[in-house]
Amino acid sequence: MKQNAGQVKTRLSTNVRELPYPVRRRVCSILNIKRDRDFDDFRMLAEKAGLGKDKIHNVEQTENSPTHAILTEWSIKSSEATVGKLIEMLKEKDFERMDVVKVLEDWVYENRVFSTL
């Protein structure tokens, strides 16, 4: 069943902290994997979310899921921490994490059922 425009708008404006657990878990599992060549992982997400380098290093060293910690911190500090904004950040030329965008857009547009993950 496809979402109507109002439901899509609601999901895009959803705070990242309120993402359904299966969706958030999948996003975190993808971005938690360090990609040292391009740094297009949780570290770039933290930079785009406005977290300082000290915070990034701290999260990297102390958290089992650095992406989860970054999304939580961002959602507390910024009213812009929405699914729509996260998708925009992930699509930026220097980030380009379309694998994560697909996970989020599948949820926004109900292209996939996440309850079975």
VENNORRA-V747171 format. One record per residue. N is the residue number from 1. RES is the residue in one letter. SS is DSSP state (a for helix, b for strand, c for the rest). PSI is psi in degrees with one decimal (* if undefined). Layout:
# VENNORRA-V747171
N,RES,SS,PSI
N,RES,SS,PSI
This chain:
# VENNORRA-V747171
1,M,c,126.6
2,K,c,149.6
3,Q,c,150.0
4,N,c,170.0
5,A,a,-37.8
6,G,a,-40.8
7,Q,a,-38.5
8,V,a,-45.4
9,K,a,-41.8
10,T,a,-45.0
11,R,a,-38.9
12,L,a,-30.1
13,S,c,2.1
14,T,c,135.4
15,N,b,139.9
16,V,a,-26.4
17,R,a,-21.2
18,E,a,9.1
19,L,c,142.2
20,P,c,143.1
21,Y,a,-47.0
22,P,a,-35.8
23,V,a,-48.4
24,R,a,-41.0
25,R,a,-42.5
26,R,a,-44.8
27,V,a,-47.1
28,C,a,-42.9
29,S,a,-32.3
30,I,a,-49.9
31,L,a,-17.1
32,N,c,-20.0
33,I,c,117.4
34,K,c,133.1
35,R,c,88.0
36,D,c,-23.0
37,R,c,-47.7
38,D,c,-11.0
39,F,c,26.8
40,D,c,58.2
41,D,c,-151.7
42,F,a,-26.8
43,R,a,-41.6
44,M,a,-36.6
45,L,a,-44.5
46,A,a,-42.7
47,E,a,-45.9
48,K,a,-29.7
49,A,c,-2.0
50,G,c,17.4
51,L,c,142.1
52,G,c,164.8
53,K,a,-37.4
54,D,a,-43.4
55,K,a,-40.9
56,I,a,-47.1
57,H,a,-40.1
58,N,a,-48.3
59,V,a,-43.1
60,E,a,-37.2
61,Q,a,-23.5
62,T,a,-16.1
63,E,c,138.9
64,N,c,-34.8
65,S,c,89.3
66,P,a,-34.9
67,T,a,-43.4
68,H,a,-46.1
69,A,a,-40.1
70,I,a,-46.0
71,L,a,-39.8
72,T,a,-48.2
73,E,a,-45.7
74,W,a,-42.5
75,S,a,-28.8
76,I,a,-39.3
77,K,a,-21.1
78,S,c,135.2
79,S,c,-11.4
80,E,c,1.0
81,A,c,67.7
82,T,b,164.5
83,V,a,-41.6
84,G,a,-44.8
85,K,a,-39.6
86,L,a,-44.0
87,I,a,-44.4
88,E,a,-47.0
89,M,a,-43.9
90,L,a,-23.9
91,K,a,-11.6
92,E,c,147.2
93,K,c,-38.7
94,D,c,-8.9
95,F,c,-60.6
96,E,c,59.7
97,R,c,74.3
98,M,a,-21.1
99,D,a,-39.0
100,V,a,-38.5
101,V,a,-42.4
102,K,a,-42.3
103,V,a,-47.0
104,L,a,-43.9
105,E,a,-32.1
106,D,a,-39.8
107,W,a,-45.7
108,V,a,-44.7
109,Y,c,8.1
110,E,c,47.6
111,N,c,-7.6
112,R,c,145.6
113,V,c,120.1
114,F,c,-11.6
115,S,c,-15.3
116,T,c,-0.7
117,L,c,*
